[in-house]
Amino acid sequence: MRLKQVFIFLLFFLGFCYAEKTDVVILKNADHLTGEVKYLDFGLLNFKTDHMGTIDIEWDEIASLSALNQYFRLERQDGRLIYGSIDSDTLANKLLVLLDTVRIALDFAEIVRITPIKESLWDRFDLNVDLGYSYTKASTVSQLTFGGKASYRAYRNSIQMNWTSITTEQQDKPQTRNRDVTLQGKRIFKNKWFLNSGIGAQQNTELGLDLRLSLTSGVGRNLIQTNHSLFLGSGGLSVNREWAQSTENAYNLEGILTVEFYRFIYKTPKMSLDSYFNVYPNLTDFGRVRTELEIKLKWEIISDLYWNLTFKSSSDNRPPSGEKANIDYNIIVSFGWKL
């Protein structure tokens, strides 16, 4: 009797697992795919199948999408957020969002982001790890870089951690270290507005900074968002404490002005451009201004393996401990893996 109960339970469990993957994608070439919608971002629908694993499908190649057993948050180009399950009207070439008896018809091109609300905890995480090394014999300069990004998505919130470590060594000169770790949370509101806050730790021995710990908070808006591009601006405040060489430790209150631009090209090979520019006017040491700039180009070599070309710069017109150098920059070539 127990064996029969176990057998029935296994059949029910397998049937349940199979039933989860009932989302259907129909491509413009009439191919049908059955699986599970994971998310849509930057023009790529991440779709999990039983036989091909998880694949990325170009959004503009999709003729129909049906995901009636899941609940989603959809974001339009104008920033409006819509919630419900998904179906399609193939005759009108519209995406339908269904919530109870309400049916909202949208153009496929209007939708820039789709996030499932009822997905597993693990599926909400993305992890990218980069590693690079260079050595120049003529100048005996060696440089080791390690960086990455981990992100977590929920239906209105997201958390992202970024880290970068650049260690440079040269014969007869002291080692220089440029390290940066940030943890940032974002809350999404209507009309493309968002609230963000975070904590961070920095070290830059070239600018005489042993350690800077900071707390930040601000508000921003996605100014331009499409299936290929995102341009946003934000502003806020930062409270930090600095430990510097040969000077007293100091507390600072700074403003934050940020612009970020992202561009994604999903035609093979996939390419992306990530960039940001931060300006920190000091409110306790009036006249002091810091800046941070990063521009990263990424090319996909094979699936989930890519290489990066990164330009990273930091400046401080009044660097800690009175260092002569007030700007530090690096050009980095590295390889990365998306887990």
N, C-alpha and C positions, 0 to 999 in steps of 0.2 A: 504493500500500500504506500509506504514512504517513497519507494522508487518511482511509483506512478506519479506521486505529487511533485517530486523533484523534476521529473520529465515534463510535466505540464508547466511547472514554473519556468523551466528553461525555454520551452516553446514560447511562452508568454513574453519572457525577457528578450529573446531574440526578435520576436515580432515587434516589440516595442522599440528596440534599437533600430530595426529596419524602418519602422514607421517614422522615426525622427527625420530621416533623409528623404523627404517627400517634396522638397522644393524642385521646381522644374524651370530650366532655362531653355528657350528656343532661340537659336542664332538666326541671323539673316540668311545664312546658307541652308536653313531648314534642319540643321543638326539639333537633336534633343539631348539634354543633359539632366540627370536626376541627382540630387544631392542636398546640400544644406548651405544656405546663404550665411556667410560669416560676416562680411561687411563690404561696403563700397567706399572707396576713397581714391582721390586723384584719378578718376576715370577707369579704375580697375575694380571689378567685382570679384572678391575673394570667395571661392566656391569649393566646398568640400564634397568629394565624390568617393564612392566605395572602391572603384577600380583604378582611378587615375590619381588618387590622393587629392591634395588641395591645390587648386589651379587658380590662375588669375585670368579673367575674361574681360576683354575690352568692352567698356560700357556701350560704346556706339555700334558694336557688332551684335547687340542683343535686340531681338525682335519682340520677345515676350518673356516675362518673369512672373512666376506664381509661387508664393510662399504663404500659404493660408494658415499654417500651423505655428507660425511664429509671430511675435509682436515686435515692431520696429519703431525707431525714431528716424524719420527722413528729414533732411535739411535741404531747402531749396537755395538757389543762387541769391535770392533776396533776403536770406536769413530766416525765413519762416520755418518753424518746426512743426511737423505733422506726425501723428502717431497712429499705428494700426497695422494690420496685416496687408499683404501685397498680392495683387492680381493684375491682369493685363486685359485691355480691350484691343485685340489684334486688328480689328476693322478700322478703328479710329487711331491706331498706333499710339495708345495712351497707357500710362501706368496708373493703376487704380489702387488707392489706399482705402482700406475697409475698416471701419470702426462701428460696431453694432449695425445700425441700419444706414449709416452715413457712407457715401461713396464719393471720393474726391478723385477727379481725373487730372493727371499731370502729364506734361511732356517729359519724355525720358531725359532730354537735355537740361531740364530745370533742376534735376536732382544731382546734388554734388556729394552727398554723403548719406549712407545708410548704416545704422548701428542697431543690431539685434539687442533687445532688452533682456530676453530670457536665453542667455547663452552661458556656457560653463565658465567658471572663474579663470581657468587656464587659457581659454580661447580669447580672453580679453587682453592678454599680454602680448607684446611684441618686444623682441630683443635683437639688437644689432651690436656686433663687436668688431672693432677695427684694430689692426696691428701693423706697424711699419718700422723699418730700420734702414738707415743710410750711413755710409762711411765714405769720406773723401780723403784719400791718401795724401794728396799734396798739402792739405791744411790740417791733417790728422784730426778732423772733426767727425765725430760719430753722434748720431741722434736716434733715440728710441722713442717711439710714440705708441700710446695705447689709449683707446677711447671707445665710446659706445653710447648706446641709448636704450633705455627700457621704458616702455609706456604701457599704461593700463587705461582701458576705455570702459565707461559706463554710459547710460543713456543720456545723462546731462553733465557728467563729471569726467575728467580725465586727469591722470597723474603721470608725470614724465620725469625720469632721471637721466641726466647727461653727465658724462665724465670725460675728461681729457688729461693725459699726462704726457709731457714732452720733456725728456731728459737729454741734455746736450753736454758732451765732453770733448775737450780739446787739450792737447799736450801743453803742459806748463801753464794752464789756466784753470781756475776753479770750475767745478761742475755747476751748470745752471739748470734750474727746474721751473717749469711752468705747469701748474696743476690746477684743475678747476672741476668742482663737483657741485651740481645743483639738483634740487628736488623741487618740482613745481606742480601745483595743482590748479586746475581750471574748472570754472563753473560756467556753463553755457546758458545764455538767456535768449530771448526773442530778438529779432531784427539784427542779428549778427553781433550782439554785444556779449562780452564775457568778463568775468572777474577772475583774476589770478593772484596767487600768493606762493611764496616759496622760501626755502632756506638754501644757503650756499656756503662753500668754503673755497678759498683761492690761495695760491702761492705763486709768486713770481720773483725769483731771486735777482733777475736782471734789473727789476725796478726797485729792489731793496725790500720787497714784501715777504716776510716770513709766513704770515697767515692773516687772512681776512675772513671773518665769519659774519654772515649777513642774514637779515630777515627782510623780505620784500612783500609788497602788496600793491595792487593797482587794478585799473579797469582798462579795457581795450575793445576794439571793434575790428571785425573782418571787413576791410574796405572793398576788396575785390575778391570774389571767390567763384571759380569755375571748376570744371572737371579736370583742368590742367594746371591751374594757377591759384595761388592764395597770397594776398597782400594784406597785411594787418598792421595796425598801430596801437600803441598802448602807452599809458603813463601812470606813475605812482610814486611811492616813497620807499626808501630803503634805510634801515638802521643797521650799522655794522660796527665791528670793533677790529682794529688793525694791530698786529704785532709786527714791528719793523726793526731792522738792524740799527743799533746804536741810537735809538730814540725811544721816548716814552710811548707806551701803548695809548691808543686814542680811540674814542667813540666818535662816530660821524652820523649825521642825518643827511641823506642825499635824495635828490629827485631822480626819477628814472624816466627817460624818454626812449621808446623802442620802436623800430620798424623792422618787419620781417617779410621776406619774400621767398616763396617756394614755387618751383616749376617742375612739372613731371612730364616726361615723354615716354609713352609706353610702347611705342613701336620698337621692335627688336633692332639693336640692343636697347634695353630700358636705360634711360638716363634721367637724372634728377639734379636740380640745383636747389640747395638750401642756403639761406643767408640771413644774417641779422646784423643790426647796428644798434648799439646801446650807448646812450649818453647819460652820464651821472654828474649833474651839477651839485657841488657840495653846499649844503645849507648852513653848516656849522663853521666851515673854513671857507668863507665867501671868496670866490675867485678861482678855487680849485675845481678842475673838471677832469673827469676820467672818461675814456671811451673804450668800447670793445667792438671788434668787427670780426665776423667769420663768414667766409664764402666757401662752400663745399660743392664740388662737382662729383657725381657718382655715376659710374658705368657698370652695368651688369655684365659679367663674363659668362657665367652659366647660371642656372637657376639658383638664386639666393647667395651666389658668390659674386662679389663686386670689388672694384678698386676705386679709391678716392684720390682726388687732388684738392687739397685744402689750403686756403690762405687764412691765417689767424693773426690778429694784431690787437695789442693792448697799449694804451697810452695814458699818461698821468702828467699834467703840467706841473704838479708839485708832488713828485714821488716821495714815498716814505723814506726817512733817514737821509734826505738830501742827495740821493743818487744823481750822478751826472746824466745817466740815460733816462729819458722820459718816454721812450717808446720801445716796444719789443714786438717783433713779428716773426712768424715762422711759415715756411712753405712745406707742406707735408704730403708725401705719397704713401698710401697705406692700402692694405687689402682688408676686406671685411666679409662677415658672414651673418646672414639673417637667420635667426633661430625661430 
